[in-house]
Amino acid sequence: NAGVTQTPKFQVLKTGQSMTLQCAQDMNHNSMYWYRQDPGMGLRLIYYSASEGTTDKGEVPNGYNVSRLNKREFSLRLESAAPSQTSVYFCASRVTGTGVYEQYFGPGTRLTVT
Amino acid sequence: GDSVTQMEGPVTLSEEAFLTINCTYTATGYPSLFWYVQYPGEGLQLLLKATKADDKGSNKGFEATYRKETTSFHLEKGSVQVSDSAVYFCALRDSNSGYALNFGKGTSLLVTP
C-alpha cells in the first residue's frame, strides 16, 4: 500500500514549456486534490475532483488544467509554464464518507520555472 | 470564507520544553479541524484532528482541543524532542470545494539539544 505517489519529485522548466505532474493513490479514495505550497503562504487549492469524472476549480486555477483519468489517477498540467508557477505541488486524496474529512498527501513535486 | 490563522514562526525551543502553537479559525458552523506536520523534504502528515466542539485530538504526545467559545485549536506538547523539528499546519475542512482543506501559513519549529 503505497498511499499517494507523485512523479516527478523535481523538475526544472524554461518559461513557456509544458509538463504534466502525475498523481496516483491506491487507497480507493473518491476525492483528489492538487495544492501548491509557497513560502509563507501555506497550501492553496488549485483544482479538485470530488469523484471520478468530475473536476472543479479551487482558489488558484489559472495556468493549470487537470484530468481525472480514473479513480486512482489525477494529473495536473501546465500548458505554458511561468516563473510564478515555481512552487512545490502536492496531491492529496480523501475517502468519501460521512464525517470523514482528513486528507492523505503525496511527497510533493518541486518545480522551478526559469 | 472559512479560514485559519496561526502564529508566525519560527519557534525555537530547547529539548524537553513545553510547546504551544496557537491557531484560531473563522468559519460558518463547526467544521472539522486538523493539525498536519511536514518534516523537511516530505509531504504533509496528519498529526491529529477534532470533529466537533470540545473534542480533544491527540497523537505522539501532541494535543489540541476544539474550543468554540474562543474559536481556537491550539497545539500543545509537554516535552518536545529534537525529532519534533518540523513545520506545523493548522487546517479546517472547507464546506465548499469538495471538502478541501484551508490551511494556515504554517509554523516552523526548531528544537535544539
Interface residues (C-beta under 8 A of the other chain):
Chain A: V4 S31 Y33 G40 M41 G42 L43 R44 L45 Y48 S49 A50 D56 G58 E59 F90 A92 R94 G99 Y101 E102 Q103 Y104 F105 G106 P107 G108
Chain B: S32 F34 Y36 E42 G43 L44 Q45 L46 K49 T51 F89 R93 S97 G98 Y99 A100 L101 F103 G104 K105 G106
